[in-house]
Amino acid sequence: MPAITADTLTLPRVSAATPQDTERPVRSITTGPRGYEGEGFPVVRAFAGVSAAALDPFVHMDQMGEVDYEPGEPRGTDWHPHRGFETVTYLIDGKFAHQDSHGGGGLITDGATQWMTAGSGILHIETPPAELVERGGLFHGVQLWVNLPKRDKFAAPRYQSIEGIDAGLLASDDGGALLRIIAGEIDGQGGPGVTHTPITLAHATIQNGARLNIPWRRDFNALVYVLSGSGSVGPVGHPIHQGQLVVLGPGDRITVTADSSQQSSSTSAIDVLLLGGQPIREPVFHYGPFVMNSRAELIEALEDYQAGKFGNIPPNALMPTRTGGTL
């Protein structure tokens, strides 16, 4: 799990808790079911079984992989529409190609993030490049959907390409954890992602036996998702492992500790996503690729898509790469 690595001994360290700080307690721990997305790539449905109120302002999240593909196996998506929210694709291992109907696109690879604001409507495609399909290889990432408030549902579409080296970096106070901040801010260190909805998104790698304790905005909700490995979370130390989502209660700080050893000999750490944001607290009507505020707006989105109002697939467009060529 390379993402972006750094020497934690040379990085700024997270400040220690004050006597007035309170730890965020664990409210729930759920295990995401496994399924398939797009043209058949494996995912963990990270938010399954969790209430929309606990997730707000997030709508959906898939962990894509971790999978070591054989030649001919990699899969992506075909061209499809979105309206009313933002998609955030964070790639930890492998490569993914993107293109959209508003001129955005490129190749995202180890540690990079593609941040697409669908807003008023967009068509896009995400697919593994031809060389990955032909040769196979490791693929692992996350796609997160961030809701937009009603005032921004019809914002102009926007694309941000965030390279891994752009992430803000911090170390835990014991030097045993590396924190990569993709968006928002933790302890004065900001991430490069520009967001409509105030959120924080970070990836932490916590070495065996180490502990990460970080400040967290009290007006944000707080979620911890385990990408790999095992450890514990919260003031009581609830056990957690890969594929589990933790919803935390109110407080000032989040604590995650890695187990002293991992079951897999291929890793010596627990990797987690830390995410939270300012709840929007508006009605959410979610149907397929549309996230709106009412049923009428969903119908309007579908009609606008069918009428071609989301833009056009560009000439010489990227297409899904399959064994035997591009279709």
SVG drawing of the C-alpha trace seen along z (x, -y; Angstrom):
<svg xmlns="http://www.w3.org/2000/svg" viewBox="-42 -28 56 42">
<polyline fill="none" stroke="black" stroke-width="0.4" points="0.0,0.0 2.4,-2.7 0.2,-5.8 2.6,-8.5 5.3,-7.6 7.5,-9.9 9.9,-9.8 7.7,-10.5 10.7,-11.6 11.1,-14.7 7.5,-15.7 5.5,-18.1 3.8,-16.1 0.2,-16.3 -0.2,-18.4 -1.0,-16.6 -4.5,-16.7 -5.3,-19.4 -7.1,-18.6 -10.3,-20.2 -10.3,-17.9 -12.7,-14.9 -12.3,-11.7 -15.0,-10.9 -16.8,-7.6 -17.7,-4.8 -21.4,-4.8 -21.4,-1.9 -19.1,0.4 -20.4,2.0 -18.8,4.4 -19.3,3.6 -20.6,6.3 -18.7,7.2 -20.1,6.6 -19.3,5.5 -19.5,2.1 -19.3,0.9 -18.3,3.6 -17.5,6.0 -14.7,4.7 -14.9,5.9 -15.9,3.4 -16.7,3.2 -19.9,1.2 -18.4,-0.8 -21.6,-2.7 -24.0,0.2 -26.3,0.4 -25.4,-3.1 -28.1,-5.8 -28.0,-8.7 -28.0,-11.1 -24.8,-9.5 -23.1,-9.9 -24.2,-13.4 -22.7,-15.1 -21.4,-11.8 -23.7,-9.7 -21.8,-6.6 -18.4,-5.0 -16.8,-2.0 -13.5,-0.5 -12.3,0.7 -10.2,3.8 -7.6,4.5 -7.2,7.0 -4.2,8.4 -5.6,8.8 -4.6,11.4 -4.1,10.3 -7.4,9.5 -9.3,9.1 -9.2,5.4 -12.6,3.6 -13.9,0.1 -17.1,-1.8 -18.5,-2.9 -19.7,-6.4 -22.4,-7.4 -24.1,-10.6 -24.0,-12.3 -25.8,-15.3 -26.0,-17.0 -22.8,-15.8 -19.1,-15.3 -17.2,-12.1 -13.8,-11.7 -11.6,-8.8 -8.5,-8.2 -6.2,-5.6 -3.8,-3.8 -2.3,-1.2 -2.6,-0.9 -3.9,-3.2 -7.3,-4.5 -8.0,-6.7 -10.7,-9.3 -12.5,-11.6 -15.6,-13.7 -17.9,-15.7 -16.6,-19.1 -12.9,-18.7 -11.6,-17.1 -9.6,-13.9 -6.2,-12.2 -4.5,-9.2 -4.7,-8.8 -2.1,-6.6 -0.5,-5.7 -1.6,-8.2 -3.4,-10.6 -7.0,-11.8 -9.5,-12.7 -12.1,-15.2 -15.1,-15.7 -17.9,-18.1 -20.8,-16.8 -23.0,-19.8 -25.5,-20.6 -24.7,-17.5 -21.8,-15.7 -20.9,-12.5 -17.8,-10.6 -15.9,-7.3 -13.4,-5.6 -11.5,-2.7 -8.1,-0.9 -5.6,-1.8 -4.9,0.7 -1.5,1.8 -3.2,2.7 -5.8,4.7 -3.3,6.6 -0.7,7.3 -2.8,7.3 -1.5,6.0 -2.4,4.6 -5.5,2.3 -6.8,0.6 -8.7,-2.6 -11.7,-4.4 -14.6,-6.3 -16.5,-8.6 -19.6,-10.6 -19.9,-14.0 -23.3,-15.6 -23.8,-19.2 -26.2,-21.5 -29.3,-22.7 -27.6,-26.0 -24.8,-24.2 -26.7,-21.4 -26.5,-23.2 -23.0,-24.5 -20.8,-24.4 -19.0,-21.0 -15.4,-21.1 -12.5,-18.7 -9.5,-18.6 -6.4,-16.4 -4.6,-16.1 -1.2,-14.4 -0.2,-12.3 2.8,-14.6 0.3,-17.5 -1.3,-16.0 -0.6,-17.6 1.6,-15.4 1.7,-15.0 3.1,-12.5 1.6,-11.2 3.0,-12.4 4.9,-9.1 6.2,-9.1 4.6,-5.8 1.8,-7.0 1.8,-8.9 -1.2,-11.1 -1.9,-12.2 -4.5,-15.1 -6.3,-15.2 -8.9,-17.8 -9.8,-19.9 -7.5,-20.5 -6.1,-18.7 -4.2,-20.5 -3.4,-23.4 -2.2,-21.3 -4.4,-21.6 -5.0,-19.4 -5.2,-20.5 -8.8,-19.5 -11.2,-22.4 -14.7,-21.5 -18.1,-23.1 -19.1,-21.3 -16.8,-21.7 -15.2,-18.3 -11.9,-16.6 -10.5,-13.6 -7.3,-11.9 -5.5,-8.5 -3.4,-7.3 -0.9,-4.5 -0.3,-3.4 2.6,-1.1 2.1,2.0 1.8,0.9 1.6,-2.8 -1.2,-5.2 -2.8,-8.1 -4.6,-10.7 -5.7,-13.8 -7.9,-16.8 -11.2,-16.9 -13.6,-19.8 -16.5,-19.5 -19.0,-20.7 -18.1,-17.8 -19.2,-14.2 -16.4,-11.7 -16.0,-8.3 -13.1,-5.9 -12.9,-3.2 -10.4,-0.4 -8.7,0.1 -6.4,2.9 -5.1,4.4 -6.5,4.4 -6.4,2.3 -8.7,0.5 -10.6,-2.8 -12.0,-5.2 -11.4,-5.8 -12.4,-2.2 -10.4,-0.6 -13.0,1.2 -11.4,3.8 -11.6,3.0 -10.4,4.7 -10.4,4.4 -13.8,3.5 -15.3,2.0 -16.7,-1.5 -16.8,-3.3 -19.2,-6.1 -18.0,-8.2 -20.0,-10.4 -19.3,-14.0 -16.0,-15.2 -12.7,-16.9 -10.3,-14.1 -10.1,-10.7 -7.9,-7.8 -6.9,-4.8 -4.3,-2.3 -2.7,0.5 -2.4,4.0 1.0,5.1 1.1,7.5 -1.1,8.1 -2.5,11.4 -1.1,10.9 2.7,11.1 2.6,8.6 1.8,5.7 3.0,4.2 0.4,1.5 -3.3,0.6 -4.4,-1.8 -7.6,-3.9 -9.5,-6.6 -10.6,-9.4 -13.5,-11.5 -16.0,-13.9 -17.8,-17.1 -20.4,-19.6 -23.8,-18.0 -26.0,-19.6 -29.3,-18.5 -31.4,-18.7 -33.7,-16.1 -31.7,-13.6 -33.3,-11.8 -30.8,-9.4 -31.4,-7.3 -28.5,-5.8 -26.1,-8.5 -28.3,-11.4 -28.4,-12.9 -31.1,-15.6 -33.4,-17.2 -36.7,-16.0 -38.4,-13.3 -39.3,-16.0 -35.6,-17.0 -34.7,-13.3 -37.2,-13.1 -35.9,-16.4 -32.3,-15.0 -33.3,-11.9 -35.2,-13.9 -32.3,-16.4 -29.8,-13.5 -32.0,-11.8 -32.3,-15.2 -28.5,-15.5 -28.2,-18.4 -25.2,-16.8 -22.8,-17.4 -21.6,-15.1 -19.1,-12.3 -16.1,-13.9 -14.7,-12.8 -12.1,-10.1 -13.3,-9.5 -11.8,-7.1 -13.7,-3.9 -13.6,-0.8 -10.5,1.3 -11.3,5.0 -9.3,8.0 -8.7,8.0 -8.9,4.2 -11.0,1.1 -14.7,1.0"/>
</svg>
